[in-house]
Amino acid sequence: MKVKTLHEIHDEGMNALRKTLGPVDMIRFIQMFDHGHGDYTKDRKQWLNNDLDEVCEEIQQMQKQE
């Protein structure tokens, strides 16, 4: 499976939105999103495990399932 660049994903997503919603509703849909609030870096430490060995093990498990 080819890993797409962020640019490719963005373009495909915008094309899908435009095709499905039309240009006006695509823009209205995009305008519904905001950037949130708070300190993501501080907050993520509460819900992410920083143990590198465990992260590597989880990645290997996911790769076996593909």
DSSP file (Angstrom, degrees, kcal/mol; ACC not computed):
  #  RESIDUE AA STRUCTURE BP1 BP2  ACC     N-H-->O    O-->H-N    N-H-->O    O-->H-N    TCO  KAPPA ALPHA  PHI   PSI    X-CA   Y-CA   Z-CA
    1    1 A M              0   0    0      0, 0.0     2,-0.3     0, 0.0     0, 0.0   0.000 360.0 360.0 360.0 126.8    0.0    0.0    0.0
    2    2 A K        -     0   0    0      1,-0.1     2,-0.6     0, 0.0     0, 0.0  -0.595 360.0-130.5 -77.5 132.1    1.4    3.4   -1.1
    3    3 A V        -     0   0    0     -2,-0.3     2,-0.2     1,-0.0    -1,-0.1  -0.741  25.3-137.6 -83.0 122.2    1.5    6.0    1.7
    4    4 A K        -     0   0    0     -2,-0.6     2,-0.1     1,-0.1    -1,-0.0  -0.478  14.2-116.0 -80.4 150.2    0.0    9.2    0.4
    5    5 A T     >  -     0   0    0     -2,-0.2     4,-2.3     1,-0.1     5,-0.2  -0.402  28.0-110.7 -75.4 161.7    1.5   12.6    1.1
    6    6 A L  H  > S+     0   0    0      1,-0.2     4,-2.6     2,-0.2     5,-0.2   0.858 120.9  55.7 -61.2 -34.4   -0.5   15.0    3.1
    7    7 A H  H  > S+     0   0    0      2,-0.2     4,-2.6     1,-0.2    -1,-0.2   0.919 107.5  47.9 -64.1 -43.7   -0.9   17.1    0.0
    8    8 A E  H  > S+     0   0    0      2,-0.2     4,-2.6     1,-0.2     5,-0.2   0.917 112.6  48.6 -63.3 -43.2   -2.4   14.1   -1.9
    9    9 A I  H  X S+     0   0    0     -4,-2.3     4,-2.5     2,-0.2    -2,-0.2   0.923 111.9  49.7 -62.7 -44.3   -4.8   13.4    1.0
   10   10 A H  H  X S+     0   0    0     -4,-2.6     4,-2.6     2,-0.2     5,-0.2   0.941 112.2  47.2 -59.8 -48.9   -5.9   17.0    1.2
   11   11 A D  H  X S+     0   0    0     -4,-2.6     4,-2.4     1,-0.2    -2,-0.2   0.919 113.3  47.6 -61.3 -44.9   -6.5   17.2   -2.6
   12   12 A E  H  X S+     0   0    0     -4,-2.6     4,-2.3     1,-0.2    -1,-0.2   0.892 112.9  49.5 -64.2 -39.8   -8.5   14.0   -2.6
   13   13 A G  H  X S+     0   0    0     -4,-2.5     4,-2.5    -5,-0.2    -2,-0.2   0.918 111.6  47.5 -65.3 -43.8  -10.6   15.1    0.4
   14   14 A M  H  X S+     0   0    0     -4,-2.6     4,-2.7     1,-0.2    -2,-0.2   0.900 112.2  50.4 -64.5 -40.5  -11.3   18.4   -1.1
   15   15 A N  H  X S+     0   0    0     -4,-2.4     4,-2.6    -5,-0.2    -2,-0.2   0.906 110.8  49.3 -63.5 -41.0  -12.3   16.8   -4.4
   16   16 A A  H  X S+     0   0    0     -4,-2.3     4,-2.4     2,-0.2     5,-0.3   0.919 113.0  47.0 -64.7 -43.4  -14.6   14.4   -2.6
   17   17 A L  H  X>S+     0   0    0     -4,-2.5     4,-3.3     2,-0.2     5,-0.7   0.930 113.8  47.3 -62.8 -45.3  -16.3   17.2   -0.7
   18   18 A R  H  X5S+     0   0    0     -4,-2.7     4,-1.4     1,-0.2    -2,-0.2   0.903 114.0  47.6 -63.9 -41.1  -16.7   19.3   -3.8
   19   19 A K  H  <5S+     0   0    0     -4,-2.6    -1,-0.2    -5,-0.2    -2,-0.2   0.895 121.1  36.4 -67.2 -39.8  -18.1   16.4   -5.8
   20   20 A T  H  <5S+     0   0    0     -4,-2.4    -2,-0.2    -5,-0.2    -3,-0.2   0.905 133.2  21.8 -80.6 -44.2  -20.5   15.4   -3.0
   21   21 A L  H  X5S-     0   0    0     -4,-3.3     4,-0.5    -5,-0.3    -3,-0.2   0.693 101.5-121.7 -99.6 -22.1  -21.6   18.7   -1.6
   22   22 A G  H  X< -     0   0    0     -4,-1.4     4,-2.1    -5,-0.7     5,-0.2  -0.084  40.1 -73.3  87.3 160.8  -20.8   21.2   -4.4
   23   23 A P  H  > S+     0   0    0      0, 0.0     4,-1.8     0, 0.0     5,-0.1   0.861 128.8  48.8 -63.0 -39.1  -18.5   24.1   -4.0
   24   24 A V  H  > S+     0   0    0      1,-0.2     4,-2.0     2,-0.2     5,-0.1   0.956 116.0  41.1 -68.7 -49.4  -20.8   26.3   -1.8
   25   25 A D  H  X S+     0   0    0     -4,-0.5     4,-2.5     1,-0.2    -1,-0.2   0.803 110.1  60.3 -70.1 -27.4  -21.7   23.6    0.7
   26   26 A M  H  X S+     0   0    0     -4,-2.1     4,-2.4     2,-0.2    -1,-0.2   0.940 107.7  45.2 -60.5 -46.2  -18.1   22.4    0.7
   27   27 A I  H  X S+     0   0    0     -4,-1.8     4,-2.1     1,-0.2    -2,-0.2   0.910 112.2  51.0 -64.9 -42.2  -17.0   25.8    1.9
   28   28 A R  H  X S+     0   0    0     -4,-2.0     4,-0.6     1,-0.2    -1,-0.2   0.901 110.4  50.4 -61.4 -40.5  -19.8   25.9    4.5
   29   29 A F  H >< S+     0   0    0     -4,-2.5     3,-1.2     1,-0.2     4,-0.4   0.932 110.2  48.8 -62.8 -46.8  -18.7   22.5    5.8
   30   30 A I  H >< S+     0   0    0     -4,-2.4     3,-1.3     1,-0.3    -1,-0.2   0.858 105.1  59.3 -62.7 -35.5  -15.1   23.5    6.1
   31   31 A Q  H 3< S+     0   0    0     -4,-2.1    -1,-0.3     1,-0.2    -2,-0.2   0.659  90.2  72.5 -69.4 -15.0  -16.1   26.7    8.0
   32   32 A M  T << S+     0   0    0     -3,-1.2     2,-0.3    -4,-0.6    -1,-0.2   0.724  83.8  84.9 -71.0 -20.4  -17.7   24.5   10.7
   33   33 A F    <   -     0   0    0     -3,-1.3     2,-0.3    -4,-0.4    -3,-0.0  -0.591  57.4-172.4 -89.0 142.8  -14.4   23.4   12.0
   34   34 A D        -     0   0    0     -2,-0.3     3,-0.1     3,-0.0    -2,-0.0  -0.799  35.0-113.6-123.7 172.3  -12.3   25.3   14.5
   35   35 A H        -     0   0    0     -2,-0.3    -2,-0.0     1,-0.3     2,-0.0   0.367  52.1-135.7 -89.0   5.1   -8.8   24.8   15.9
   36   36 A G        -     0   0    0      0, 0.0     2,-0.3     0, 0.0    -1,-0.3  -0.254  17.6 -99.5  76.4-163.6   -9.9   24.0   19.4
   37   37 A H        +     0   0    0     -3,-0.1     2,-0.1     2,-0.0    -3,-0.0  -0.941  65.0  54.6-152.4 169.4   -8.4   25.3   22.5
   38   38 A G  S    S-     0   0    0     -2,-0.3     2,-0.7     1,-0.1     0, 0.0  -0.405  89.1 -57.2  97.2-174.0   -6.1   24.3   25.3
   39   39 A D     >  -     0   0    0      1,-0.2     4,-2.9    -2,-0.1     5,-0.2  -0.873  43.9-172.7-111.9  95.5   -2.5   23.1   25.3
   40   40 A Y  H  > S+     0   0    0     -2,-0.7     4,-2.9     1,-0.2     5,-0.2   0.895  84.0  54.0 -57.4 -44.2   -2.4   19.9   23.2
   41   41 A T  H  > S+     0   0    0      1,-0.2     4,-0.7     2,-0.2    -1,-0.2   0.907 114.2  41.0 -59.9 -42.8    1.2   19.1   24.2
   42   42 A K  H >4 S+     0   0    0      1,-0.2     3,-0.5    -3,-0.2     4,-0.4   0.921 116.7  48.8 -70.1 -44.6    0.4   19.2   27.9
   43   43 A D  H >X S+     0   0    0     -4,-2.9     3,-1.6     1,-0.2     4,-0.6   0.864 102.8  60.3 -65.8 -37.5   -2.9   17.4   27.5
   44   44 A R  H >X S+     0   0    0     -4,-2.9     4,-2.1     1,-0.3     3,-0.8   0.786  91.5  68.1 -66.2 -25.2   -1.6   14.5   25.4
   45   45 A K  H << S+     0   0    0     -4,-0.7    -1,-0.3    -3,-0.5    -2,-0.2   0.760  95.5  58.2 -63.4 -22.1    0.8   13.5   28.2
   46   46 A Q  H <4 S+     0   0    0     -3,-1.6    -1,-0.2    -4,-0.4    -2,-0.2   0.793 119.7  25.1 -76.9 -27.5   -2.3   12.5   30.2
   47   47 A W  H << S+     0   0    0     -3,-0.8     2,-0.4    -4,-0.6    -2,-0.2   0.455 107.8  77.8-120.3  -1.3   -3.6   10.1   27.5
   48   48 A L  S  < S-     0   0    0     -4,-2.1     2,-0.6     2,-0.0     0, 0.0  -0.899  71.0-133.8-109.4 140.3   -0.5    9.0   25.6
   49   49 A N        -     0   0    0     -2,-0.4    -3,-0.1     1,-0.1     6,-0.0  -0.801  10.4-162.2 -89.3 125.9    2.0    6.4   26.9
   50   50 A N        +     0   0    0     -2,-0.6     2,-0.8    -5,-0.1    -1,-0.1   0.307  51.3 121.3 -91.3   9.7    5.6    7.7   26.3
   51   51 A D     >  -     0   0    0      1,-0.2     4,-2.1     2,-0.1     3,-0.3  -0.651  49.9-160.2 -76.9 108.1    7.1    4.2   26.8
   52   52 A L  H  > S+     0   0    0     -2,-0.8     4,-2.6     1,-0.2     5,-0.2   0.860  87.4  55.1 -60.1 -40.1    8.9    3.7   23.4
   53   53 A D  H  > S+     0   0    0      1,-0.2     4,-2.0     2,-0.2    -1,-0.2   0.904 109.6  47.0 -61.6 -40.8    9.1   -0.1   23.8
   54   54 A E  H  > S+     0   0    0     -3,-0.3     4,-2.2     2,-0.2    -1,-0.2   0.890 111.2  51.2 -68.4 -39.2    5.4   -0.3   24.2
   55   55 A V  H  X S+     0   0    0     -4,-2.1     4,-2.2     2,-0.2    -2,-0.2   0.924 110.6  49.0 -62.8 -44.6    4.7    2.0   21.3
   56   56 A C  H  X S+     0   0    0     -4,-2.6     4,-2.2     1,-0.2    -2,-0.2   0.896 110.1  51.5 -62.0 -41.0    7.0   -0.1   19.1
   57   57 A E  H  X S+     0   0    0     -4,-2.0     4,-2.1     1,-0.2    -1,-0.2   0.902 109.2  50.4 -63.3 -41.7    5.2   -3.3   20.2
   58   58 A E  H  X S+     0   0    0     -4,-2.2     4,-2.2     2,-0.2    -2,-0.2   0.897 109.7  50.7 -63.6 -40.6    1.8   -1.7   19.4
   59   59 A I  H  X S+     0   0    0     -4,-2.2     4,-2.2     1,-0.2    -2,-0.2   0.912 109.7  50.2 -63.9 -42.2    3.0   -0.8   15.9
   60   60 A Q  H  X S+     0   0    0     -4,-2.2     4,-1.6     1,-0.2    -1,-0.2   0.883 109.7  51.1 -64.2 -38.2    4.3   -4.3   15.3
   61   61 A Q  H  X S+     0   0    0     -4,-2.1     4,-1.1     2,-0.2    -1,-0.2   0.908 110.1  49.4 -64.3 -41.9    0.9   -5.7   16.3
   62   62 A M  H  X S+     0   0    0     -4,-2.2     4,-0.7     1,-0.2     3,-0.3   0.888 108.8  52.9 -64.4 -39.1   -0.9   -3.4   13.9
   63   63 A Q  H >< S+     0   0    0     -4,-2.2     3,-0.6     1,-0.2    -1,-0.2   0.848 105.3  54.6 -67.1 -33.0    1.4   -4.4   11.1
   64   64 A K  H 3< S+     0   0    0     -4,-1.6    -1,-0.2     1,-0.2    -2,-0.2   0.812 104.7  55.3 -67.9 -29.3    0.7   -8.1   11.7
   65   65 A Q  H 3<        0   0    0     -4,-1.1    -1,-0.2    -3,-0.3    -2,-0.2   0.670 360.0 360.0 -78.9 -16.8   -3.0   -7.4   11.4
   66   66 A E    <<        0   0    0     -4,-0.7    -1,-0.2    -3,-0.6    -2,-0.1   0.490 360.0 360.0 -74.4 360.0   -2.7   -5.8    7.9
